[in-house]
Amino acid sequence: MTTENLLRKKEVAKMLACSLRTVDRLVNAGRLTRVKILGGIRFRLSQVQMLMNGGNHDFQS
């Protein structure tokens, strides 16, 4: 079993040097996926890193 590092929205915004609203826009555009855990929202570190490396991935189902 592999574990995925998860981040809070504030941590994602800090890593991407953007606003919290921009993180929401990335989600709405399908460039980032939310993970719901016990009522909280988290984001996968691997997806954030892909965005930081210039990846243009679409994570919408």
N, CA, C, O and CB atoms as a CASP TS submission, in Angstrom:
PFRMAT TS
TARGET T0000
AUTHOR 0000-0000-0000
METHOD Language model
MODEL 1
PARENT N/A
ATOM      1  N   MET     1       0.841  -1.182   0.000  1.00  0.00           N
ATOM      2  CA  MET     1       0.000   0.000   0.000  1.00  0.00           C
ATOM      3  C   MET     1       0.887   1.247   0.000  1.00  0.00           C
ATOM      4  O   MET     1       1.783   1.377   0.835  1.00  0.00           O
ATOM      5  CB  MET     1      -0.957  -0.003   1.222  1.00  0.00           C
ATOM      6  N   THR     2       0.636   2.157  -0.934  1.00  0.00           N
ATOM      7  CA  THR     2       1.411   3.392  -0.986  1.00  0.00           C
ATOM      8  C   THR     2       0.602   4.518  -0.362  1.00  0.00           C
ATOM      9  O   THR     2      -0.625   4.539  -0.448  1.00  0.00           O
ATOM     10  CB  THR     2       1.804   3.742  -2.443  1.00  0.00           C
ATOM     11  N   THR     3       1.288   5.432   0.251  1.00  0.00           N
ATOM     12  CA  THR     3       0.609   6.576   0.837  1.00  0.00           C
ATOM     13  C   THR     3       0.927   7.817   0.013  1.00  0.00           C
ATOM     14  O   THR     3       2.054   8.013  -0.442  1.00  0.00           O
ATOM     15  CB  THR     3       1.023   6.772   2.318  1.00  0.00           C
ATOM     16  N   GLU     4      -0.066   8.625  -0.160  1.00  0.00           N
ATOM     17  CA  GLU     4       0.061   9.861  -0.931  1.00  0.00           C
ATOM     18  C   GLU     4       0.090  11.025   0.047  1.00  0.00           C
ATOM     19  O   GLU     4      -0.762  11.112   0.931  1.00  0.00           O
ATOM     20  CB  GLU     4      -1.109  10.018  -1.962  1.00  0.00           C
ATOM     21  N   ASN     5       1.052  11.911  -0.101  1.00  0.00           N
ATOM     22  CA  ASN     5       1.101  13.091   0.744  1.00  0.00           C
ATOM     23  C   ASN     5      -0.012  14.048   0.315  1.00  0.00           C
ATOM     24  O   ASN     5      -0.201  14.318  -0.871  1.00  0.00           O
ATOM     25  CB  ASN     5       2.497  13.780   0.662  1.00  0.00           C
ATOM     26  N   LEU     6      -0.733  14.544   1.301  1.00  0.00           N
ATOM     27  CA  LEU     6      -1.851  15.440   1.039  1.00  0.00           C
ATOM     28  C   LEU     6      -1.572  16.808   1.645  1.00  0.00           C
ATOM     29  O   LEU     6      -0.927  16.926   2.687  1.00  0.00           O
ATOM     30  CB  LEU     6      -3.161  14.857   1.600  1.00  0.00           C
ATOM     31  N   LEU     7      -2.068  17.834   0.973  1.00  0.00           N
ATOM     32  CA  LEU     7      -1.844  19.214   1.394  1.00  0.00           C
ATOM     33  C   LEU     7      -3.166  19.941   1.598  1.00  0.00           C
ATOM     34  O   LEU     7      -4.176  19.615   0.976  1.00  0.00           O
ATOM     35  CB  LEU     7      -0.988  19.956   0.364  1.00  0.00           C
ATOM     36  N   ARG     8      -3.136  20.924   2.476  1.00  0.00           N
ATOM     37  CA  ARG     8      -4.279  21.831   2.638  1.00  0.00           C
ATOM     38  C   ARG     8      -4.224  22.885   1.544  1.00  0.00           C
ATOM     39  O   ARG     8      -3.176  23.116   0.940  1.00  0.00           O
ATOM     40  CB  ARG     8      -4.281  22.501   4.052  1.00  0.00           C
ATOM     41  N   LYS     9      -5.366  23.522   1.296  1.00  0.00           N
ATOM     42  CA  LYS     9      -5.434  24.527   0.233  1.00  0.00           C
ATOM     43  C   LYS     9      -4.426  25.649   0.455  1.00  0.00           C
ATOM     44  O   LYS     9      -3.812  26.135  -0.495  1.00  0.00           O
ATOM     45  CB  LYS     9      -6.844  25.107   0.144  1.00  0.00           C
ATOM     46  N   LYS    10      -4.259  26.053   1.689  1.00  0.00           N
ATOM     47  CA  LYS    10      -3.304  27.116   2.002  1.00  0.00           C
ATOM     48  C   LYS    10      -1.871  26.700   1.638  1.00  0.00           C
ATOM     49  O   LYS    10      -1.089  27.512   1.144  1.00  0.00           O
ATOM     50  CB  LYS    10      -3.386  27.479   3.496  1.00  0.00           C
ATOM     51  N   GLU    11      -1.540  25.437   1.887  1.00  0.00           N
ATOM     52  CA  GLU    11      -0.209  24.927   1.553  1.00  0.00           C
ATOM     53  C   GLU    11      -0.005  24.883   0.038  1.00  0.00           C
ATOM     54  O   GLU    11       1.076  25.193  -0.463  1.00  0.00           O
ATOM     55  CB  GLU    11      -0.004  23.527   2.158  1.00  0.00           C
ATOM     56  N   VAL    12      -1.062  24.490  -0.684  1.00  0.00           N
ATOM     57  CA  VAL    12      -0.993  24.460  -2.151  1.00  0.00           C
ATOM     58  C   VAL    12      -0.755  25.868  -2.689  1.00  0.00           C
ATOM     59  O   VAL    12       0.100  26.073  -3.550  1.00  0.00           O
ATOM     60  CB  VAL    12      -2.296  23.864  -2.753  1.00  0.00           C
ATOM     61  N   ALA    13      -1.517  26.837  -2.177  1.00  0.00           N
ATOM     62  CA  ALA    13      -1.370  28.221  -2.624  1.00  0.00           C
ATOM     63  C   ALA    13       0.046  28.729  -2.364  1.00  0.00           C
ATOM     64  O   ALA    13       0.621  29.435  -3.193  1.00  0.00           O
ATOM     65  CB  ALA    13      -2.395  29.124  -1.919  1.00  0.00           C
ATOM     66  N   LYS    14       0.596  28.371  -1.225  1.00  0.00           N
ATOM     67  CA  LYS    14       1.959  28.802  -0.905  1.00  0.00           C
ATOM     68  C   LYS    14       2.971  28.168  -1.858  1.00  0.00           C
ATOM     69  O   LYS    14       3.879  28.845  -2.339  1.00  0.00           O
ATOM     70  CB  LYS    14       2.307  28.444   0.549  1.00  0.00           C
ATOM     71  N   MET    15       2.818  26.869  -2.131  1.00  0.00           N
ATOM     72  CA  MET    15       3.745  26.182  -3.037  1.00  0.00           C
ATOM     73  C   MET    15       3.685  26.757  -4.455  1.00  0.00           C
ATOM     74  O   MET    15       4.711  26.886  -5.124  1.00  0.00           O
ATOM     75  CB  MET    15       3.432  24.684  -3.072  1.00  0.00           C
ATOM     76  N   LEU    16       2.474  27.100  -4.905  1.00  0.00           N
ATOM     77  CA  LEU    16       2.294  27.626  -6.258  1.00  0.00           C
ATOM     78  C   LEU    16       2.449  29.143  -6.324  1.00  0.00           C
ATOM     79  O   LEU    16       2.383  29.733  -7.402  1.00  0.00           O
ATOM     80  CB  LEU    16       0.932  27.234  -6.785  1.00  0.00           C
ATOM     81  N   ALA    17       2.656  29.774  -5.160  1.00  0.00           N
ATOM     82  CA  ALA    17       2.772  31.235  -5.070  1.00  0.00           C
ATOM     83  C   ALA    17       1.565  31.904  -5.716  1.00  0.00           C
ATOM     84  O   ALA    17       1.697  32.777  -6.574  1.00  0.00           O
ATOM     85  CB  ALA    17       4.077  31.723  -5.742  1.00  0.00           C
ATOM     86  N   CYS    18       0.376  31.466  -5.275  1.00  0.00           N
ATOM     87  CA  CYS    18      -0.860  32.021  -5.822  1.00  0.00           C
ATOM     88  C   CYS    18      -1.859  32.217  -4.682  1.00  0.00           C
ATOM     89  O   CYS    18      -1.580  31.891  -3.529  1.00  0.00           O
ATOM     90  CB  CYS    18      -1.453  31.091  -6.931  1.00  0.00           C
ATOM     91  N   SER    19      -3.012  32.750  -5.027  1.00  0.00           N
ATOM     92  CA  SER    19      -4.055  32.980  -4.027  1.00  0.00           C
ATOM     93  C   SER    19      -4.884  31.715  -3.811  1.00  0.00           C
ATOM     94  O   SER    19      -4.817  30.775  -4.603  1.00  0.00           O
ATOM     95  CB  SER    19      -4.966  34.145  -4.456  1.00  0.00           C
ATOM     96  N   LEU    20      -5.660  31.702  -2.736  1.00  0.00           N
ATOM     97  CA  LEU    20      -6.564  30.587  -2.477  1.00  0.00           C
ATOM     98  C   LEU    20      -7.608  30.488  -3.585  1.00  0.00           C
ATOM     99  O   LEU    20      -8.017  29.390  -3.963  1.00  0.00           O
ATOM    100  CB  LEU    20      -7.247  30.748  -1.105  1.00  0.00           C
ATOM    101  N   ARG    21      -8.033  31.628  -4.099  1.00  0.00           N
ATOM    102  CA  ARG    21      -9.012  31.654  -5.196  1.00  0.00           C
ATOM    103  C   ARG    21      -8.433  31.009  -6.460  1.00  0.00           C
ATOM    104  O   ARG    21      -9.155  30.337  -7.196  1.00  0.00           O
ATOM    105  CB  ARG    21      -9.450  33.110  -5.496  1.00  0.00           C
ATOM    106  N   THR    22      -7.166  31.205  -6.711  1.00  0.00           N
ATOM    107  CA  THR    22      -6.531  30.588  -7.876  1.00  0.00           C
ATOM    108  C   THR    22      -6.509  29.072  -7.727  1.00  0.00           C
ATOM    109  O   THR    22      -6.657  28.358  -8.719  1.00  0.00           O
ATOM    110  CB  THR    22      -5.098  31.127  -8.065  1.00  0.00           C
ATOM    111  N   VAL    23      -6.331  28.571  -6.525  1.00  0.00           N
ATOM    112  CA  VAL    23      -6.393  27.126  -6.288  1.00  0.00           C
ATOM    113  C   VAL    23      -7.787  26.626  -6.657  1.00  0.00           C
ATOM    114  O   VAL    23      -7.921  25.580  -7.293  1.00  0.00           O
ATOM    115  CB  VAL    23      -6.055  26.781  -4.798  1.00  0.00           C
ATOM    116  N   ASP    24      -8.822  27.364  -6.264  1.00  0.00           N
ATOM    117  CA  ASP    24     -10.196  27.001  -6.640  1.00  0.00           C
ATOM    118  C   ASP    24     -10.368  27.003  -8.158  1.00  0.00           C
ATOM    119  O   ASP    24     -11.031  26.127  -8.714  1.00  0.00           O
ATOM    120  CB  ASP    24     -11.205  27.973  -5.995  1.00  0.00           C
ATOM    121  N   ARG    25      -9.777  27.977  -8.814  1.00  0.00           N
ATOM    122  CA  ARG    25      -9.871  28.056 -10.279  1.00  0.00           C
ATOM    123  C   ARG    25      -9.191  26.856 -10.939  1.00  0.00           C
ATOM    124  O   ARG    25      -9.688  26.327 -11.934  1.00  0.00           O
ATOM    125  CB  ARG    25      -9.238  29.367 -10.788  1.00  0.00           C
ATOM    126  N   LEU    26      -8.053  26.428 -10.385  1.00  0.00           N
ATOM    127  CA  LEU    26      -7.371  25.245 -10.910  1.00  0.00           C
ATOM    128  C   LEU    26      -8.246  24.004 -10.775  1.00  0.00           C
ATOM    129  O   LEU    26      -8.267  23.155 -11.665  1.00  0.00           O
ATOM    130  CB  LEU    26      -6.037  25.030 -10.186  1.00  0.00           C
ATOM    131  N   VAL    27      -8.967  23.901  -9.664  1.00  0.00           N
ATOM    132  CA  VAL    27      -9.880  22.783  -9.456  1.00  0.00           C
ATOM    133  C   VAL    27     -11.012  22.852 -10.481  1.00  0.00           C
ATOM    134  O   VAL    27     -11.335  21.850 -11.118  1.00  0.00           O
ATOM    135  CB  VAL    27     -10.446  22.793  -8.009  1.00  0.00           C
ATOM    136  N   ASN    28     -11.611  24.024 -10.639  1.00  0.00           N
ATOM    137  CA  ASN    28     -12.724  24.193 -11.574  1.00  0.00           C
ATOM    138  C   ASN    28     -12.299  23.929 -13.014  1.00  0.00           C
ATOM    139  O   ASN    28     -13.109  23.481 -13.826  1.00  0.00           O
ATOM    140  CB  ASN    28     -13.300  25.598 -11.456  1.00  0.00           C
ATOM    141  N   ALA    29     -11.048  24.201 -13.335  1.00  0.00           N
ATOM    142  CA  ALA    29     -10.523  23.974 -14.687  1.00  0.00           C
ATOM    143  C   ALA    29     -10.097  22.513 -14.897  1.00  0.00           C
ATOM    144  O   ALA    29      -9.735  22.127 -16.009  1.00  0.00           O
ATOM    145  CB  ALA    29      -9.331  24.905 -14.950  1.00  0.00           C
ATOM    146  N   GLY    30     -10.143  21.703 -13.831  1.00  0.00           N
ATOM    147  CA  GLY    30      -9.762  20.308 -13.940  1.00  0.00           C
ATOM    148  C   GLY    30      -8.266  20.074 -13.875  1.00  0.00           C
ATOM    149  O   GLY    30      -7.795  18.985 -14.204  1.00  0.00           O
ATOM    150  N   ARG    31      -7.522  21.067 -13.460  1.00  0.00           N
ATOM    151  CA  ARG    31      -6.060  20.940 -13.397  1.00  0.00           C
ATOM    152  C   ARG    31      -5.586  20.414 -12.043  1.00  0.00           C
ATOM    153  O   ARG    31      -4.414  20.076 -11.876  1.00  0.00           O
ATOM    154  CB  ARG    31      -5.406  22.288 -13.679  1.00  0.00           C
ATOM    155  N   LEU    32      -6.512  20.347 -11.075  1.00  0.00           N
ATOM    156  CA  LEU    32      -6.200  19.894  -9.726  1.00  0.00           C
ATOM    157  C   LEU    32      -7.445  19.193  -9.181  1.00  0.00           C
ATOM    158  O   LEU    32      -8.570  19.618  -9.444  1.00  0.00           O
ATOM    159  CB  LEU    32      -5.757  21.093  -8.799  1.00  0.00           C
ATOM    160  N   THR    33      -7.237  18.123  -8.423  1.00  0.00           N
ATOM    161  CA  THR    33      -8.356  17.348  -7.878  1.00  0.00           C
ATOM    162  C   THR    33      -8.414  17.496  -6.363  1.00  0.00           C
ATOM    163  O   THR    33      -7.392  17.424  -5.681  1.00  0.00           O
ATOM    164  CB  THR    33      -8.230  15.858  -8.265  1.00  0.00           C
ATOM    165  N   ARG    34      -9.610  17.700  -5.853  1.00  0.00           N
ATOM    166  CA  ARG    34      -9.820  17.725  -4.404  1.00  0.00           C
ATOM    167  C   ARG    34      -9.956  16.299  -3.894  1.00  0.00           C
ATOM    168  O   ARG    34     -10.494  15.427  -4.576  1.00  0.00           O
ATOM    169  CB  ARG    34     -11.078  18.562  -4.035  1.00  0.00           C
ATOM    170  N   VAL    35      -9.456  16.077  -2.679  1.00  0.00           N
ATOM    171  CA  VAL    35      -9.628  14.793  -1.996  1.00  0.00           C
ATOM    172  C   VAL    35     -10.370  15.100  -0.706  1.00  0.00           C
ATOM    173  O   VAL    35      -9.892  15.874   0.124  1.00  0.00           O
ATOM    174  CB  VAL    35      -8.237  14.065  -1.720  1.00  0.00           C
ATOM    175  N   LYS    36     -11.552  14.485  -0.536  1.00  0.00           N
ATOM    176  CA  LYS    36     -12.335  14.718   0.677  1.00  0.00           C
ATOM    177  C   LYS    36     -11.978  13.671   1.718  1.00  0.00           C
ATOM    178  O   LYS    36     -12.048  12.469   1.463  1.00  0.00           O
ATOM    179  CB  LYS    36     -13.855  14.688   0.374  1.00  0.00           C
ATOM    180  N   ILE    37     -11.591  14.152   2.908  1.00  0.00           N
ATOM    181  CA  ILE    37     -11.229  13.262   4.009  1.00  0.00           C
ATOM    182  C   ILE    37     -11.931  13.753   5.272  1.00  0.00           C
ATOM    183  O   ILE    37     -11.633  14.826   5.795  1.00  0.00           O
ATOM    184  CB  ILE    37      -9.673  13.208   4.212  1.00  0.00           C
ATOM    185  N   LEU    38     -12.864  12.944   5.742  1.00  0.00           N
ATOM    186  CA  LEU    38     -13.613  13.262   6.971  1.00  0.00           C
ATOM    187  C   LEU    38     -14.130  14.702   6.977  1.00  0.00           C
ATOM    188  O   LEU    38     -14.003  15.405   7.980  1.00  0.00           O
ATOM    189  CB  LEU    38     -12.729  13.032   8.197  1.00  0.00           C
ATOM    190  N   GLY    39     -14.702  15.132   5.878  1.00  0.00           N
ATOM    191  CA  GLY    39     -15.274  16.469   5.798  1.00  0.00           C
ATOM    192  C   GLY    39     -14.283  17.555   5.439  1.00  0.00           C
ATOM    193  O   GLY    39     -14.682  18.693   5.193  1.00  0.00           O
ATOM    194  N   GLY    40     -13.007  17.234   5.402  1.00  0.00           N
ATOM    195  CA  GLY    40     -11.982  18.206   5.027  1.00  0.00           C
ATOM    196  C   GLY    40     -11.557  18.022   3.584  1.00  0.00           C
ATOM    197  O   GLY    40     -11.733  16.947   3.010  1.00  0.00           O
ATOM    198  N   ILE    41     -11.008  19.053   3.006  1.00  0.00           N
ATOM    199  CA  ILE    41     -10.535  19.010   1.629  1.00  0.00           C
ATOM    200  C   ILE    41      -9.015  19.042   1.628  1.00  0.00           C
ATOM    201  O   ILE    41      -8.402  19.867   2.306  1.00  0.00           O
ATOM    202  CB  ILE    41     -11.113  20.188   0.801  1.00  0.00           C
ATOM    203  N   ARG    42      -8.415  18.148   0.871  1.00  0.00           N
ATOM    204  CA  ARG    42      -6.964  18.099   0.717  1.00  0.00           C
ATOM    205  C   ARG    42      -6.647  17.979  -0.766  1.00  0.00           C
ATOM    206  O   ARG    42      -7.530  17.740  -1.590  1.00  0.00           O
ATOM    207  CB  ARG    42      -6.343  16.911   1.524  1.00  0.00           C
ATOM    208  N   PHE    43      -5.364  18.151  -1.093  1.00  0.00           N
ATOM    209  CA  PHE    43      -4.891  18.074  -2.467  1.00  0.00           C
ATOM    210  C   PHE    43      -3.661  17.183  -2.513  1.00  0.00           C
ATOM    211  O   PHE    43      -2.858  17.179  -1.580  1.00  0.00           O
ATOM    212  CB  PHE    43      -4.575  19.484  -3.033  1.00  0.00           C
ATOM    213  N   ARG    44      -3.512  16.428  -3.594  1.00  0.00           N
ATOM    214  CA  ARG    44      -2.377  15.516  -3.738  1.00  0.00           C
ATOM    215  C   ARG    44      -1.100  16.293  -4.066  1.00  0.00           C
ATOM    216  O   ARG    44      -1.076  17.109  -4.988  1.00  0.00           O
ATOM    217  CB  ARG    44      -2.663  14.469  -4.836  1.00  0.00           C
ATOM    218  N   LEU    45      -0.050  16.030  -3.305  1.00  0.00           N
ATOM    219  CA  LEU    45       1.244  16.659  -3.535  1.00  0.00           C
ATOM    220  C   LEU    45       1.740  16.359  -4.945  1.00  0.00           C
ATOM    221  O   LEU    45       2.304  17.236  -5.599  1.00  0.00           O
ATOM    222  CB  LEU    45       2.268  16.183  -2.494  1.00  0.00           C
ATOM    223  N   SER    46       1.541  15.143  -5.418  1.00  0.00           N
ATOM    224  CA  SER    46       2.027  14.758  -6.752  1.00  0.00           C
ATOM    225  C   SER    46       1.404  15.621  -7.853  1.00  0.00           C
ATOM    226  O   SER    46       2.084  15.976  -8.817  1.00  0.00           O
ATOM    227  CB  SER    46       1.722  13.278  -7.019  1.00  0.00           C
ATOM    228  N   GLN    47       0.120  15.960  -7.719  1.00  0.00           N
ATOM    229  CA  GLN    47      -0.531  16.809  -8.717  1.00  0.00           C
ATOM    230  C   GLN    47       0.005  18.233  -8.662  1.00  0.00           C
ATOM    231  O   GLN    47       0.208  18.867  -9.697  1.00  0.00           O
ATOM    232  CB  GLN    47      -2.046  16.813  -8.508  1.00  0.00           C
ATOM    233  N   VAL    48       0.233  18.729  -7.462  1.00  0.00           N
ATOM    234  CA  VAL    48       0.781  20.078  -7.303  1.00  0.00           C
ATOM    235  C   VAL    48       2.177  20.141  -7.918  1.00  0.00           C
ATOM    236  O   VAL    48       2.523  21.113  -8.591  1.00  0.00           O
ATOM    237  CB  VAL    48       0.828  20.485  -5.802  1.00  0.00           C
ATOM    238  N   GLN    49       2.970  19.108  -7.685  1.00  0.00           N
ATOM    239  CA  GLN    49       4.320  19.069  -8.250  1.00  0.00           C
ATOM    240  C   GLN    49       4.283  19.024  -9.774  1.00  0.00           C
ATOM    241  O   GLN    49       5.124  19.641 -10.427  1.00  0.00           O
ATOM    242  CB  GLN    49       5.087  17.860  -7.712  1.00  0.00           C
ATOM    243  N   MET    50       3.310  18.297 -10.355  1.00  0.00           N
ATOM    244  CA  MET    50       3.170  18.274 -11.818  1.00  0.00           C
ATOM    245  C   MET    50       2.878  19.668 -12.356  1.00  0.00           C
ATOM    246  O   MET    50       3.425  20.071 -13.383  1.00  0.00           O
ATOM    247  CB  MET    50       2.053  17.302 -12.240  1.00  0.00           C
ATOM    248  N   LEU    51       2.019  20.397 -11.663  1.00  0.00           N
ATOM    249  CA  LEU    51       1.715  21.768 -12.081  1.00  0.00           C
ATOM    250  C   LEU    51       2.951  22.649 -11.977  1.00  0.00           C
ATOM    251  O   LEU    51       3.200  23.482 -12.849  1.00  0.00           O
ATOM    252  CB  LEU    51       0.576  22.353 -11.232  1.00  0.00           C
ATOM    253  N   MET    52       3.719  22.468 -10.918  1.00  0.00           N
ATOM    254  CA  MET    52       4.925  23.268 -10.719  1.00  0.00           C
ATOM    255  C   MET    52       5.979  22.978 -11.795  1.00  0.00           C
ATOM    256  O   MET    52       6.772  23.851 -12.148  1.00  0.00           O
ATOM    257  CB  MET    52       5.509  23.001  -9.330  1.00  0.00           C
ATOM    258  N   ASN    53       5.980  21.759 -12.304  1.00  0.00           N
ATOM    259  CA  ASN    53       6.944  21.375 -13.329  1.00  0.00           C
ATOM    260  C   ASN    53       6.442  21.674 -14.735  1.00  0.00           C
ATOM    261  O   ASN    53       7.018  21.213 -15.721  1.00  0.00           O
ATOM    262  CB  ASN    53       7.270  19.905 -13.207  1.00  0.00           C
ATOM    263  N   GLY    54       5.380  22.436 -14.819  1.00  0.00           N
ATOM    264  CA  GLY    54       4.871  22.843 -16.128  1.00  0.00           C
ATOM    265  C   GLY    54       3.971  21.828 -16.782  1.00  0.00           C
ATOM    266  O   GLY    54       3.670  21.931 -17.971  1.00  0.00           O
ATOM    267  N   GLY    55       3.538  20.846 -16.013  1.00  0.00           N
ATOM    268  CA  GLY    55       2.636  19.842 -16.573  1.00  0.00           C
ATOM    269  C   GLY    55       1.286  20.438 -16.871  1.00  0.00           C
ATOM    270  O   GLY    55       0.777  21.255 -16.103  1.00  0.00           O
ATOM    271  N   ASN    56       0.704  20.038 -17.977  1.00  0.00           N
ATOM    272  CA  ASN    56      -0.611  20.538 -18.370  1.00  0.00           C
ATOM    273  C   ASN    56      -1.585  19.372 -18.337  1.00  0.00           C
ATOM    274  O   ASN    56      -2.210  19.046 -19.347  1.00  0.00           O
ATOM    275  CB  ASN    56      -0.574  21.204 -19.789  1.00  0.00           C
ATOM    276  N   HIS    57      -1.714  18.739 -17.161  1.00  0.00           N
ATOM    277  CA  HIS    57      -2.546  17.559 -17.021  1.00  0.00           C
ATOM    278  C   HIS    57      -3.969  17.945 -16.667  1.00  0.00           C
ATOM    279  O   HIS    57      -4.209  18.912 -15.944  1.00  0.00           O
ATOM    280  CB  HIS    57      -1.975  16.624 -15.967  1.00  0.00           C
ATOM    281  N   ASP    58      -4.903  17.173 -17.189  1.00  0.00           N
ATOM    282  CA  ASP    58      -6.320  17.361 -16.898  1.00  0.00           C
ATOM    283  C   ASP    58      -6.740  16.215 -15.986  1.00  0.00           C
ATOM    284  O   ASP    58      -6.734  15.059 -16.408  1.00  0.00           O
ATOM    285  CB  ASP    58      -7.193  17.404 -18.219  1.00  0.00           C
ATOM    286  N   PHE    59      -7.105  16.520 -14.738  1.00  0.00           N
ATOM    287  CA  PHE    59      -7.437  15.486 -13.772  1.00  0.00           C
ATOM    288  C   PHE    59      -8.936  15.287 -13.624  1.00  0.00           C
ATOM    289  O   PHE    59      -9.368  14.590 -12.706  1.00  0.00           O
ATOM    290  CB  PHE    59      -6.838  15.820 -12.439  1.00  0.00           C
ATOM    291  N   GLN    60      -9.745  15.879 -14.500  1.00  0.00           N
ATOM    292  CA  GLN    60     -11.177  15.682 -14.417  1.00  0.00           C
ATOM    293  C   GLN    60     -11.514  14.265 -14.838  1.00  0.00           C
ATOM    294  O   GLN    60     -10.890  13.698 -15.735  1.00  0.00           O
ATOM    295  CB  GLN    60     -11.926  16.703 -15.286  1.00  0.00           C
ATOM    296  N   SER    61     -12.510  13.708 -14.173  1.00  0.00           N
ATOM    297  CA  SER    61     -12.945  12.330 -14.499  1.00  0.00           C
ATOM    298  C   SER    61     -13.843  12.320 -15.683  1.00  0.00           C
ATOM    299  O   SER    61     -14.303  11.256 -16.099  1.00  0.00           O
ATOM    300  CB  SER    61     -13.655  11.683 -13.325  1.00  0.00           C
TER
END
